[in-house]
Amino acid sequence: MNQFSFDNLKDKVCVITGGGGVIGNAIAKCLSAVGVKIAVIDLLKDAADKTAKTLFDETGAQAIGVQASVLDKESLLKAKKEINSALGKIDILINCAGGNSPLATTQYEFIEKDNLNELEKTFFGLDVEGFRKVFDLNFLGTLLPTMAFTTDMIEKGGGSVLNISSMNSFRPLTKIPAYSAAKASINNFTEWLAVHLAKVNIRVNALAPGFFLTNQNRFLLIDEKTGNLTARGNKILTATPMGKFGEPEDLQGAVLYLLSDLSKFVTGVVIPIDGGFNVYSGV
């Protein structure tokens, strides 16, 4: 076997939560292309099945769609039985489910003298249930699948977990406190779990995507009426040295690296995929 290839991933069984989404779909494609068996988990069975069919049609890889809620451990354990029966024991878990909500987003970036009479559009007007929903989806939606699916890795004597964090985890962005806080918790959890599982040969790492246009953030970056960039979208591109939004496919190289034996001594890292946003001071 070529030590500088991804051959060691062939026939491994990978579970990817949120696999019906744009980013999950792109990640699943690069893994199926190197022979990984994929279980696509999504809250919507149709979305999971659609991604699984696309993977098979484009790569010939074995793939199944499985319905489960990342916030319901019993649902996940039921999904695990289905995956084990169809594909075998799990080697890889990718926690891709997550997202933001307008209910946990402020309308103003700053509280200023001019908007003191509209505090409902600031931090003080945030919907608590919306905040809880975002935090639960991102943090508990990573914690619970990890509890459910990594037991196979312990039995097999090794495996890999890849969490999907965000640039918000390093540099909290204005308007989205719930999402920023939740993704920061993913980084800390990644580091903690990497230590906890190191002795049983399970590696835990994360990717921190910068600004990718997705269904969750499109309303913040693109004006729905004109189709042009919003003021926020323009600010982001100005602060991104590469001057563009990321494409989901931009994550694929780092995914293959972190899940293959090329990174077999790498655990507990969070890699930014952001076009230089995190390292740019603006001057």
C-alpha positions as a Markdown table, in Angstrom:
| # | Residue | x | y | z |
|---|---|---|---|---|
| 1 | Met | 0.0 | 0.0 | 0.0 |
| 2 | Asn | 1.3 | 3.4 | -0.9 |
| 3 | Gln | 2.0 | 5.3 | 2.3 |
| 4 | Phe | 1.3 | 8.6 | 0.6 |
| 5 | Ser | -2.2 | 7.7 | -0.6 |
| 6 | Phe | -5.7 | 7.4 | 0.8 |
| 7 | Asp | -5.8 | 3.6 | 0.2 |
| 8 | Asn | -6.2 | 2.9 | 3.9 |
| 9 | Leu | -9.6 | 4.5 | 3.8 |
| 10 | Lys | -11.0 | 2.0 | 1.3 |
| 11 | Asp | -13.9 | 0.0 | 2.8 |
| 12 | Lys | -13.9 | 1.9 | 6.0 |
| 13 | Val | -17.4 | 2.7 | 7.3 |
| 14 | Cys | -18.2 | 6.4 | 7.8 |
| 15 | Val | -21.2 | 8.0 | 9.5 |
| 16 | Ile | -21.8 | 11.6 | 8.5 |
| 17 | Thr | -24.6 | 13.5 | 10.3 |
| 18 | Gly | -26.3 | 16.3 | 8.5 |
| 19 | Gly | -25.2 | 14.5 | 5.4 |
| 20 | Gly | -28.1 | 15.8 | 3.3 |
| 21 | Gly | -26.8 | 19.4 | 3.5 |
| 22 | Val | -24.4 | 21.1 | 1.1 |
| 23 | Ile | -21.3 | 20.8 | 3.1 |
| 24 | Gly | -22.1 | 17.2 | 4.3 |
| 25 | Asn | -22.7 | 16.3 | 0.6 |
| 26 | Ala | -19.3 | 17.6 | -0.5 |
| 27 | Ile | -17.5 | 15.8 | 2.3 |
| 28 | Ala | -19.3 | 12.5 | 1.6 |
| 29 | Lys | -18.4 | 12.7 | -2.1 |
| 30 | Cys | -14.7 | 12.9 | -1.5 |
| 31 | Leu | -14.8 | 10.0 | 0.9 |
| 32 | Ser | -16.9 | 7.8 | -1.4 |
| 33 | Ala | -14.5 | 8.6 | -4.2 |
| 34 | Val | -11.7 | 6.8 | -2.3 |
| 35 | Gly | -13.9 | 3.8 | -1.5 |
| 36 | Val | -15.3 | 4.7 | 1.9 |
| 37 | Lys | -18.7 | 3.2 | 2.7 |
| 38 | Ile | -21.0 | 6.0 | 3.7 |
| 39 | Ala | -24.0 | 6.2 | 6.0 |
| 40 | Val | -25.7 | 9.5 | 5.5 |
| 41 | Ile | -27.7 | 10.6 | 8.5 |
| 42 | Asp | -30.2 | 13.4 | 8.2 |
| 43 | Leu | -33.4 | 14.5 | 10.0 |
| 44 | Leu | -35.1 | 14.3 | 6.6 |
| 45 | Lys | -35.0 | 10.8 | 5.2 |
| 46 | Asp | -35.5 | 12.0 | 1.6 |
| 47 | Ala | -32.5 | 14.3 | 1.9 |
| 48 | Ala | -30.3 | 11.4 | 3.3 |
| 49 | Asp | -31.5 | 9.0 | 0.5 |
| 50 | Lys | -30.9 | 11.6 | -2.2 |
| 51 | Thr | -27.3 | 12.1 | -1.1 |
| 52 | Ala | -26.7 | 8.3 | -0.8 |
| 53 | Lys | -28.1 | 7.8 | -4.3 |
| 54 | Thr | -25.9 | 10.6 | -5.7 |
| 55 | Leu | -22.8 | 9.0 | -4.1 |
| 56 | Phe | -23.6 | 5.6 | -5.6 |
| 57 | Asp | -24.4 | 7.1 | -9.0 |
| 58 | Glu | -21.2 | 9.2 | -9.2 |
| 59 | Thr | -18.6 | 6.9 | -7.5 |
| 60 | Gly | -20.2 | 3.5 | -7.3 |
| 61 | Ala | -19.5 | 3.5 | -3.5 |
| 62 | Gln | -21.8 | 1.7 | -1.1 |
| 63 | Ala | -24.0 | 4.3 | 0.6 |
| 64 | Ile | -27.2 | 4.3 | 2.6 |
| 65 | Gly | -29.5 | 7.1 | 3.8 |
| 66 | Val | -30.6 | 6.9 | 7.4 |
| 67 | Gln | -33.2 | 9.0 | 9.2 |
| 68 | Ala | -32.2 | 10.1 | 12.7 |
| 69 | Ser | -32.3 | 13.2 | 15.0 |
| 70 | Val | -28.9 | 14.3 | 16.4 |
| 71 | Leu | -30.7 | 15.5 | 19.5 |
| 72 | Asp | -32.3 | 12.1 | 20.3 |
| 73 | Lys | -29.9 | 9.5 | 21.5 |
| 74 | Glu | -32.4 | 6.6 | 21.1 |
| 75 | Ser | -32.9 | 7.7 | 17.5 |
| 76 | Leu | -29.2 | 7.6 | 17.0 |
| 77 | Leu | -28.8 | 4.1 | 18.6 |
| 78 | Lys | -31.6 | 2.8 | 16.3 |
| 79 | Ala | -29.7 | 4.3 | 13.3 |
| 80 | Lys | -26.5 | 2.6 | 14.5 |
| 81 | Lys | -28.2 | -0.8 | 14.4 |
| 82 | Glu | -29.3 | -0.1 | 10.8 |
| 83 | Ile | -25.9 | 1.0 | 9.8 |
| 84 | Asn | -24.1 | -2.0 | 11.4 |
| 85 | Ser | -26.5 | -4.4 | 9.6 |
| 86 | Ala | -26.0 | -2.8 | 6.2 |
| 87 | Leu | -22.4 | -1.7 | 6.2 |
| 88 | Gly | -20.6 | -3.1 | 9.3 |
| 89 | Lys | -18.9 | -1.6 | 12.3 |
| 90 | Ile | -18.2 | 2.1 | 12.2 |
| 91 | Asp | -14.7 | 3.4 | 11.7 |
| 92 | Ile | -15.3 | 7.1 | 11.1 |
| 93 | Leu | -17.7 | 9.7 | 12.5 |
| 94 | Ile | -18.2 | 13.1 | 10.9 |
| 95 | Asn | -20.3 | 15.5 | 13.0 |
| 96 | Cys | -21.6 | 17.8 | 10.3 |
| 97 | Ala | -25.1 | 18.6 | 11.6 |
| 98 | Gly | -25.4 | 22.2 | 12.8 |
| 99 | Gly | -26.6 | 25.6 | 11.8 |
| 100 | Asn | -27.8 | 29.1 | 12.9 |
| 101 | Ser | -31.2 | 30.6 | 13.2 |
| 102 | Pro | -32.7 | 34.2 | 12.7 |
| 103 | Leu | -34.2 | 33.8 | 16.1 |
| 104 | Ala | -30.8 | 33.9 | 17.7 |
| 105 | Thr | -29.5 | 36.7 | 15.5 |
| 106 | Thr | -29.4 | 40.4 | 16.4 |
| 107 | Gln | -30.4 | 42.9 | 13.8 |
| 108 | Tyr | -27.9 | 45.5 | 15.0 |
| 109 | Glu | -24.1 | 44.9 | 15.3 |
| 110 | Phe | -23.7 | 47.4 | 18.0 |
| 111 | Ile | -25.8 | 49.1 | 20.7 |
| 112 | Glu | -25.4 | 52.8 | 20.1 |
| 113 | Lys | -27.2 | 56.0 | 21.1 |
| 114 | Asp | -29.2 | 56.0 | 17.9 |
| 115 | Asn | -30.8 | 52.6 | 18.6 |
| 116 | Leu | -31.4 | 52.7 | 22.3 |
| 117 | Asn | -35.1 | 52.8 | 21.7 |
| 118 | Glu | -34.9 | 49.5 | 19.7 |
| 119 | Leu | -33.3 | 47.2 | 22.2 |
| 120 | Glu | -35.5 | 44.4 | 21.0 |
| 121 | Lys | -33.3 | 44.3 | 17.9 |
| 122 | Thr | -30.1 | 43.8 | 20.0 |
| 123 | Phe | -28.8 | 41.2 | 22.4 |
| 124 | Phe | -31.6 | 42.1 | 24.8 |
| 125 | Gly | -34.2 | 41.1 | 22.3 |
| 126 | Leu | -32.8 | 37.6 | 21.5 |
| 127 | Asp | -35.3 | 34.8 | 21.7 |
| 128 | Val | -34.1 | 32.5 | 24.5 |
| 129 | Glu | -35.6 | 29.4 | 22.9 |
| 130 | Gly | -33.9 | 30.3 | 19.6 |
| 131 | Phe | -30.6 | 30.6 | 21.4 |
| 132 | Arg | -31.2 | 27.3 | 23.0 |
| 133 | Lys | -32.1 | 25.7 | 19.7 |
| 134 | Val | -28.9 | 26.8 | 18.1 |
| 135 | Phe | -26.7 | 25.8 | 21.0 |
| 136 | Asp | -28.3 | 22.4 | 21.3 |
| 137 | Leu | -28.2 | 21.7 | 17.5 |
| 138 | Asn | -24.5 | 22.5 | 17.3 |
| 139 | Phe | -23.1 | 21.2 | 20.6 |
| 140 | Leu | -25.5 | 18.5 | 21.7 |
| 141 | Gly | -25.9 | 17.6 | 18.0 |
| 142 | Thr | -22.1 | 16.7 | 18.2 |
| 143 | Leu | -22.0 | 15.2 | 21.6 |
| 144 | Leu | -24.9 | 12.7 | 21.3 |
| 145 | Pro | -23.8 | 11.2 | 17.9 |
| 146 | Thr | -20.3 | 10.8 | 19.3 |
| 147 | Met | -21.7 | 8.9 | 22.3 |
| 148 | Ala | -23.8 | 6.7 | 20.0 |
| 149 | Phe | -21.3 | 5.9 | 17.2 |
| 150 | Thr | -17.8 | 5.7 | 18.7 |
| 151 | Thr | -18.4 | 2.6 | 20.7 |
| 152 | Asp | -17.7 | 0.6 | 17.5 |
| 153 | Met | -14.3 | 2.2 | 17.3 |
| 154 | Ile | -13.4 | 1.2 | 20.8 |
| 155 | Glu | -14.3 | -2.4 | 20.0 |
| 156 | Lys | -12.3 | -2.3 | 16.8 |
| 157 | Gly | -9.3 | -0.7 | 18.5 |
| 158 | Gly | -9.2 | 2.6 | 16.6 |
| 159 | Gly | -11.1 | 5.1 | 14.6 |
| 160 | Ser | -11.5 | 8.8 | 13.8 |
| 161 | Val | -13.9 | 11.6 | 14.7 |
| 162 | Leu | -14.1 | 14.8 | 12.7 |
| 163 | Asn | -16.1 | 17.7 | 14.0 |
| 164 | Ile | -17.3 | 20.6 | 11.9 |
| 165 | Ser | -16.6 | 23.8 | 13.8 |
| 166 | Ser | -16.6 | 27.4 | 12.4 |
| 167 | Met | -14.5 | 30.5 | 12.0 |
| 168 | Asn | -16.9 | 31.9 | 14.6 |
| 169 | Ser | -15.2 | 29.7 | 17.2 |
| 170 | Phe | -12.0 | 31.7 | 16.9 |
| 171 | Arg | -13.3 | 35.1 | 16.2 |
| 172 | Pro | -16.9 | 35.6 | 17.5 |
| 173 | Leu | -18.8 | 37.5 | 14.8 |
| 174 | Thr | -21.3 | 40.3 | 15.4 |
| 175 | Lys | -25.0 | 39.4 | 15.3 |
| 176 | Ile | -24.7 | 35.7 | 16.0 |
| 177 | Pro | -23.8 | 35.1 | 19.6 |
| 178 | Ala | -25.5 | 31.7 | 19.9 |
| 179 | Tyr | -23.8 | 30.2 | 16.9 |
| 180 | Ser | -20.4 | 31.7 | 17.9 |
| 181 | Ala | -20.6 | 30.3 | 21.5 |
| 182 | Ala | -21.8 | 26.9 | 20.3 |
| 183 | Lys | -19.0 | 26.5 | 17.8 |
| 184 | Ala | -16.4 | 27.6 | 20.4 |
| 185 | Ser | -17.7 | 24.8 | 22.6 |
| 186 | Ile | -17.1 | 22.4 | 19.7 |
| 187 | Asn | -13.4 | 23.3 | 19.7 |
| 188 | Asn | -13.1 | 22.7 | 23.4 |
| 189 | Phe | -14.9 | 19.4 | 23.2 |
| 190 | Thr | -12.7 | 18.3 | 20.3 |
| 191 | Glu | -9.6 | 19.0 | 22.3 |
| 192 | Trp | -11.0 | 17.3 | 25.5 |
| 193 | Leu | -12.2 | 14.2 | 23.7 |
| 194 | Ala | -8.9 | 13.9 | 21.8 |
| 195 | Val | -7.2 | 13.4 | 25.1 |
| 196 | His | -9.9 | 11.2 | 26.5 |
| 197 | Leu | -9.8 | 8.7 | 23.6 |
| 198 | Ala | -6.1 | 8.9 | 22.8 |
| 199 | Lys | -5.2 | 5.7 | 24.7 |
| 200 | Val | -7.7 | 3.6 | 22.7 |
| 201 | Asn | -6.4 | 4.9 | 19.3 |
| 202 | Ile | -9.3 | 7.1 | 18.4 |
| 203 | Arg | -8.3 | 10.5 | 16.9 |
| 204 | Val | -10.5 | 13.5 | 17.2 |
| 205 | Asn | -10.0 | 16.6 | 15.1 |
| 206 | Ala | -12.1 | 19.4 | 13.6 |
| 207 | Leu | -12.4 | 21.8 | 10.7 |
| 208 | Ala | -13.3 | 25.4 | 11.1 |
| 209 | Pro | -14.8 | 26.6 | 7.8 |
| 210 | Gly | -14.7 | 30.3 | 7.1 |
| 211 | Phe | -17.4 | 31.9 | 5.0 |
| 212 | Phe | -19.2 | 29.4 | 2.8 |
| 213 | Leu | -22.6 | 30.3 | 1.3 |
| 214 | Thr | -25.1 | 27.8 | 2.8 |
| 215 | Asn | -28.8 | 27.7 | 3.5 |
| 216 | Gln | -28.2 | 28.7 | 7.1 |
| 217 | Asn | -26.3 | 31.9 | 6.4 |
| 218 | Arg | -27.4 | 33.0 | 3.0 |
| 219 | Phe | -29.9 | 35.5 | 4.5 |
| 220 | Leu | -27.0 | 37.3 | 6.2 |
| 221 | Leu | -24.8 | 37.5 | 3.2 |
| 222 | Ile | -27.0 | 37.9 | 0.1 |
| 223 | Asp | -29.9 | 40.4 | -0.3 |
| 224 | Glu | -33.0 | 38.3 | -1.0 |
| 225 | Lys | -34.6 | 41.0 | -3.1 |
| 226 | Thr | -31.6 | 42.1 | -5.3 |
| 227 | Gly | -29.3 | 39.0 | -5.1 |
| 228 | Asn | -26.4 | 41.3 | -4.4 |
| 229 | Leu | -24.1 | 41.1 | -1.4 |
| 230 | Thr | -25.3 | 42.6 | 1.8 |
| 231 | Ala | -23.2 | 45.1 | 3.6 |
| 232 | Arg | -22.1 | 42.2 | 5.9 |
| 233 | Gly | -21.2 | 40.1 | 2.9 |
| 234 | Asn | -19.0 | 42.9 | 1.5 |
| 235 | Lys | -17.3 | 43.3 | 4.9 |
| 236 | Ile | -16.5 | 39.6 | 5.0 |
| 237 | Leu | -14.9 | 39.6 | 1.5 |
| 238 | Thr | -12.9 | 42.7 | 2.4 |
| 239 | Ala | -11.6 | 40.9 | 5.5 |
| 240 | Thr | -10.8 | 37.7 | 3.5 |
| 241 | Pro | -7.3 | 38.0 | 1.8 |
| 242 | Met | -8.4 | 35.6 | -0.9 |
| 243 | Gly | -11.4 | 37.8 | -1.7 |
| 244 | Lys | -14.0 | 35.2 | -2.1 |
| 245 | Phe | -16.4 | 32.9 | -0.3 |
| 246 | Gly | -15.4 | 29.3 | 0.1 |
| 247 | Glu | -16.8 | 26.4 | -1.9 |
| 248 | Pro | -17.9 | 23.2 | -0.1 |
| 249 | Glu | -15.3 | 21.3 | -2.2 |
| 250 | Asp | -12.6 | 23.4 | -0.5 |
| 251 | Leu | -13.0 | 21.2 | 2.6 |
| 252 | Gln | -12.3 | 18.0 | 0.8 |
| 253 | Gly | -8.5 | 17.9 | 1.0 |
| 254 | Ala | -8.4 | 18.6 | 4.7 |
| 255 | Val | -11.0 | 15.9 | 5.3 |
| 256 | Leu | -9.0 | 13.3 | 3.5 |
| 257 | Tyr | -5.9 | 14.3 | 5.3 |
| 258 | Leu | -7.4 | 14.2 | 8.8 |
| 259 | Leu | -9.2 | 10.9 | 8.3 |
| 260 | Ser | -6.4 | 9.0 | 6.6 |
| 261 | Asp | -3.1 | 7.5 | 7.9 |
| 262 | Leu | -1.3 | 10.6 | 6.6 |
| 263 | Ser | -2.3 | 12.3 | 9.8 |
| 264 | Lys | -2.0 | 9.2 | 12.1 |
| 265 | Phe | -0.1 | 11.3 | 14.8 |
| 266 | Val | -2.5 | 14.2 | 14.6 |
| 267 | Thr | -5.2 | 14.6 | 17.2 |
| 268 | Gly | -7.0 | 17.5 | 18.9 |
| 269 | Val | -6.4 | 20.1 | 16.2 |
| 270 | Val | -8.9 | 22.5 | 14.7 |
| 271 | Ile | -7.9 | 23.6 | 11.2 |
| 272 | Pro | -9.3 | 26.8 | 9.7 |
| 273 | Ile | -10.4 | 26.6 | 6.1 |
| 274 | Asp | -11.1 | 30.3 | 5.6 |
| 275 | Gly | -9.1 | 32.0 | 2.8 |
| 276 | Gly | -6.9 | 33.7 | 5.4 |
| 277 | Phe | -9.7 | 35.4 | 7.3 |
| 278 | Asn | -8.5 | 34.3 | 10.7 |
| 279 | Val | -4.9 | 35.7 | 10.2 |
| 280 | Tyr | -5.8 | 39.0 | 8.6 |
| 281 | Ser | -5.7 | 42.1 | 10.8 |
| 282 | Gly | -7.1 | 44.4 | 8.2 |
| 283 | Val | -3.9 | 46.3 | 7.6 |
